[in-house]
Amino acid sequence: MEKKGEITLAMIGVGIIISALVIGAINLSEERSSRNLKYIGDKETKLVYDPTKCDVSHISNDNMVFFDSLKEAEEKGFNKYSC
């Protein structure tokens, strides 16, 4: 009987660890995706947009560039576009 209890406790412990890893991975991926959406640049026009304020549906996936800051975009020759 004691062996069954130990195995059950071990299985619960493993389940908790796996759940924590999955939750951590989800949070990390959300952080990366939100970070990548700070500014989107259009290679063709050399304009950079704030996707929270501007519609960026006109930019094709091939021409999209992602920036963490406006300064980074300006250093690469992009100009801010206000909508």
C-alpha positions in Angstrom: 0.0 0.0 0.0 2.8 2.5 0.8 4.4 2.0 -2.6 1.1 3.0 -4.3 1.0 6.2 -2.3 4.6 7.0 -3.0 4.1 6.4 -6.8 0.9 8.6 -6.7 2.8 11.4 -5.0 5.7 11.2 -7.4 3.2 11.4 -10.4 1.6 14.5 -8.9 5.0 16.1 -8.4 6.0 15.4 -12.0 2.7 16.8 -13.2 3.2 20.0 -11.2 6.7 20.4 -12.7 5.5 19.8 -16.2 2.7 22.3 -15.7 5.1 25.0 -14.4 7.4 24.4 -17.5 4.5 24.8 -19.9 3.2 28.0 -18.2 6.7 29.4 -18.2 7.1 28.6 -22.0 3.8 30.3 -22.7 4.7 33.4 -20.8 8.0 33.6 -22.6 6.5 33.3 -26.0 3.9 36.0 -25.2 6.7 38.3 -24.0 8.6 37.7 -27.3 5.6 38.3 -29.5 4.6 41.5 -27.7 8.2 42.7 -27.8 8.4 42.1 -31.6 5.2 44.1 -32.2 6.6 47.4 -30.8 7.4 48.8 -34.2 7.0 47.4 -37.7 9.0 48.8 -40.6 8.2 48.6 -44.3 11.4 47.8 -46.3 9.9 49.2 -49.5 9.0 52.7 -48.2 11.5 52.8 -45.3 8.7 53.9 -42.9 8.2 52.5 -39.4 4.7 52.1 -37.8 3.4 51.6 -34.3 1.0 48.7 -34.8 -1.0 49.7 -31.8 -2.0 52.9 -33.5 -1.5 52.3 -37.2 -3.0 49.8 -39.7 -0.1 47.8 -41.1 -2.2 45.4 -43.2 -0.8 47.1 -46.4 2.7 45.8 -45.6 3.4 42.5 -47.2 5.1 39.8 -45.0 8.2 40.0 -47.3 8.7 43.7 -46.6 8.1 43.6 -42.8 10.9 44.4 -40.4 10.5 44.4 -36.6 12.1 46.9 -34.3 12.2 47.2 -30.5 12.6 51.0 -30.5 12.3 54.0 -32.8 16.0 54.7 -32.2 16.9 51.3 -33.6 14.6 51.9 -36.7 16.2 55.4 -37.3 19.7 53.9 -37.1 18.7 51.5 -39.9 17.4 54.4 -42.1 13.7 54.2 -41.3 11.4 57.2 -40.6 8.5 57.2 -38.2 5.1 57.5 -39.8 2.3 59.0 -37.8 -1.2 57.9 -38.6 
